[in-house]
Amino acid sequence: MYLSSHAQTHRGTVRVLNEDALLELPQLNLWVVADGMGGHAAGDVASQLVVDTIENQLLKLPANAISKQVIIDVIKHANNQLQNMIDSHFSGKVAGSTVVVLWIYNNQFHFFWVGDSRGYLQRADILSQITKDHSQVNDMVDEGVLDSSEAESHPLANVITRAVGVDEEVEVDYISGALLPNDIFLLCSDGLNKEVSNEEIEATAKNGTIIDVGLALMHAALVRDARDNVTYILVKANIDNNNSGAESCDVTIPLFR
């Protein structure tokens, strides 16, 4: 198999700044989406600091030195860096960022996340949300106070309970699974899933290349007057038939080194 990816970010139709950031490290089979906390100080700076820290720390290491614990430690290091920036440049005001990371290694996919930026897997035309939002409405769903169908439209839907940079210590959630041919992964900020439902994402991802899918998802969000910044990364595990018919994407790289 080989991996191909396609990514895009847009400020949306309402926000003046784009507080989302993304990172593609194809040489490490690793992708990142971060979403700065809107309504707080320097959300765009916060999300960019998170992806820059992840990039700088991981590129110092050989690919075979990267592990689950290394990635978790790098996210925690980004938390410390952001806390230091807040203290030195923003007089202690609150600034933070969500983050979701996909790392593919040895026939396994690995998701790491903090906050409500999401990771999905589309397998055999069925979409599954792999990550679990760190949000107030999700806590309410878990407690049986709120039905899951009401979560996206709830007035507290934008209130997250965990973010990089907000507290001295950050807890990073993690999940992994087997990688199969034709798996499609989606990383996105909540600006996408607030406008486009999981059912629509699933239907869209059944057709066309990941570039076609990505452009269709972005179009769907923007024509609905995207109220937030919109960012996505799509990653597909392709069957390698001597690379014949490979998609023309941002990156096409061997899965195994």
C-alpha positions in Angstrom: 0.0 0.0 0.0 1.0 3.6 -0.3 -0.6 6.8 1.3 -1.9 9.8 -0.5 -3.2 12.9 1.2 -5.0 16.2 0.4 -5.5 19.2 2.8 -7.2 22.6 2.8 -8.0 25.3 5.2 -10.3 28.3 4.8 -11.3 31.2 7.2 -15.0 30.6 6.4 -17.5 33.4 5.5 -17.8 35.1 8.9 -14.4 35.1 10.8 -11.8 37.7 10.0 -8.9 35.5 10.9 -8.2 31.9 10.3 -7.4 30.4 13.7 -7.0 26.9 12.3 -3.6 25.4 11.4 -2.6 22.2 9.7 0.6 20.2 9.3 1.6 17.4 6.8 4.7 15.4 7.5 4.5 12.7 4.8 8.0 11.5 5.4 6.8 10.4 8.9 3.3 9.3 7.8 1.9 12.0 10.2 -0.8 14.7 9.8 -2.1 17.3 12.3 -5.1 19.7 12.5 -5.2 22.4 15.3 -8.0 24.9 16.0 -7.2 28.0 18.1 -9.8 28.8 20.7 -12.1 31.4 19.2 -13.1 34.4 21.4 -9.8 34.2 23.4 -6.4 35.8 23.0 -4.4 34.9 19.9 -6.2 31.7 18.8 -4.4 31.8 15.5 -1.0 32.1 17.2 -1.9 29.3 19.6 -2.8 26.8 16.8 0.2 27.7 14.8 2.5 27.3 17.8 1.1 23.8 18.4 1.7 22.6 14.8 5.1 24.3 14.7 6.2 22.7 17.9 5.1 19.2 16.7 6.9 19.7 13.5 10.1 21.0 15.0 10.3 18.3 17.7 9.5 15.4 15.4 11.8 16.4 12.6 14.7 16.3 15.0 14.2 12.5 15.3 14.8 9.7 12.9 11.6 8.1 11.7 12.2 4.9 13.6 12.6 6.8 16.9 9.0 8.0 16.8 6.5 6.2 19.0 3.2 6.6 20.7 4.9 8.1 23.8 7.1 10.4 21.8 4.0 12.0 20.1 2.2 12.3 23.4 5.3 14.0 24.9 5.6 16.3 22.0 1.9 17.5 22.4 2.6 18.0 26.1 5.7 20.0 25.2 3.5 22.2 23.0 1.3 22.7 26.0 4.3 24.0 28.0 5.4 26.2 25.1 2.0 27.7 24.8 1.7 28.3 28.5 5.1 30.1 28.4 4.0 32.3 25.5 0.8 33.3 27.3 2.7 34.3 30.4 5.4 36.3 28.5 3.3 37.9 25.7 -0.4 37.9 26.7 -0.3 38.8 30.4 -1.7 35.5 31.4 -4.9 35.8 29.2 -6.4 32.5 28.2 -5.3 31.1 24.8 -5.5 27.6 23.7 -5.9 25.1 20.8 -7.4 21.8 20.1 -5.3 19.3 18.2 -5.8 16.0 16.4 -2.9 13.9 15.1 -2.9 10.9 12.7 0.2 8.7 12.6 0.4 5.6 10.4 3.1 3.0 11.1 3.5 -0.7 10.8 0.0 -1.5 9.4 -1.6 0.5 12.3 -3.3 3.9 12.4 -2.9 6.0 15.6 -5.0 9.0 16.6 -4.0 11.4 19.3 -6.3 14.3 20.3 -7.1 17.1 22.7 -10.4 19.0 22.3 -13.0 18.7 19.7 -11.1 18.6 16.4 -12.0 15.2 15.0 -10.6 12.1 13.4 -12.8 9.8 11.2 -12.3 6.6 9.4 -14.2 5.7 6.3 -13.9 1.9 5.7 -16.0 -0.1 3.1 -18.1 3.1 2.6 -19.0 3.3 6.2 -17.9 6.4 8.2 -16.9 6.1 11.9 -15.9 8.9 14.2 -12.8 7.5 15.9 -12.0 10.4 18.3 -14.4 11.5 21.1 -15.0 15.2 21.6 -13.7 16.8 24.8 -16.8 19.0 25.0 -19.5 19.9 27.5 -22.3 18.6 25.2 -20.4 15.3 24.8 -20.2 15.0 28.6 -23.9 15.6 28.7 -24.5 12.9 26.2 -22.4 10.4 28.2 -24.4 11.3 31.3 -27.7 10.7 29.6 -28.8 14.3 30.0 -28.7 15.0 26.2 -29.5 12.9 23.2 -26.6 12.6 20.7 -28.8 13.9 17.9 -29.2 17.2 19.7 -25.5 17.7 20.4 -24.4 19.6 17.3 -27.2 22.2 17.6 -27.0 22.7 21.4 -26.2 26.2 22.6 -23.1 24.8 24.4 -21.8 22.9 21.4 -18.8 25.2 21.2 -17.7 24.8 24.8 -14.7 22.4 25.0 -13.5 20.9 28.3 -9.9 20.2 27.3 -7.4 22.2 25.1 -3.6 22.5 24.7 -2.3 25.5 26.6 -5.1 26.1 29.0 -3.8 24.2 32.0 -0.3 23.4 33.3 -0.9 19.7 32.5 -2.7 18.4 29.4 -4.2 14.9 29.0 -3.9 13.5 25.5 -6.3 10.8 24.4 -5.2 8.0 22.1 -6.6 5.2 20.1 -5.2 2.8 17.5 -6.4 0.2 15.0 -5.4 -2.0 12.1 -4.9 -0.3 8.7 -6.7 -1.8 5.7 -6.4 -1.1 2.0 -8.7 1.7 0.8 -9.2 3.1 4.3 -9.8 6.9 4.2 -9.0 9.1 7.2 -10.4 12.5 7.8 -9.0 15.0 10.3 -11.0 18.2 10.6 -11.7 21.3 12.8 -15.2 21.7 14.1 -15.9 24.3 11.4 -16.5 21.4 9.0 -18.5 19.0 11.1 -20.7 21.8 12.4 -21.8 22.5 8.8 -21.6 19.1 7.3 -23.2 16.1 9.0 -21.5 12.7 9.4 -24.1 11.2 7.0 -23.1 13.8 4.4 -19.4 13.2 4.9 -20.0 9.4 4.5 -22.0 9.9 1.3 -19.4 12.3 -0.2 -16.4 10.1 0.6 -17.9 7.2 -1.4 -17.3 9.0 -4.7 -14.2 10.4 -6.5 -10.6 10.9 -5.4 -9.8 12.4 -2.1 -9.2 15.7 -3.8 -12.8 15.5 -5.2 -14.1 14.6 -1.8 -12.2 17.4 0.0 -13.3 20.1 -2.4 -16.9 18.9 -2.1 -16.8 19.0 1.7 -15.3 22.5 1.7 -17.9 23.7 -0.8 -20.7 22.3 1.3 -19.4 24.1 4.4 -18.9 27.4 2.6 -22.3 27.5 0.8 -23.9 27.2 4.2 -22.1 30.4 5.2 -19.5 28.6 7.3 -19.5 30.5 10.6 -16.2 29.1 11.7 -12.8 28.4 10.1 -12.9 25.1 8.1 -9.9 22.8 7.9 -9.6 19.2 6.7 -6.9 16.6 5.8 -7.9 13.5 3.9 -5.5 10.5 3.9 -6.1 7.3 1.9 -4.3 3.9 2.0 -4.1 2.9 -1.6 -3.5 -0.5 -3.1 -0.1 -0.4 -4.9 -0.4 -1.7 -8.4 3.0 -0.4 -9.5 1.5 3.1 -8.7 -0.6 2.9 -11.9 -3.7 5.1 -11.7 -2.4 6.8 -8.5 -4.3 9.8 -7.5 -2.7 13.2 -8.1 -2.6 14.4 -4.5 -0.4 16.6 -2.3 1.8 13.6 -1.4 2.2 10.0 -2.5 4.6 8.0 -0.4 5.5 4.4 0.5 3.7 3.1 3.6 6.5 0.9 4.6 10.2 1.9 4.8 
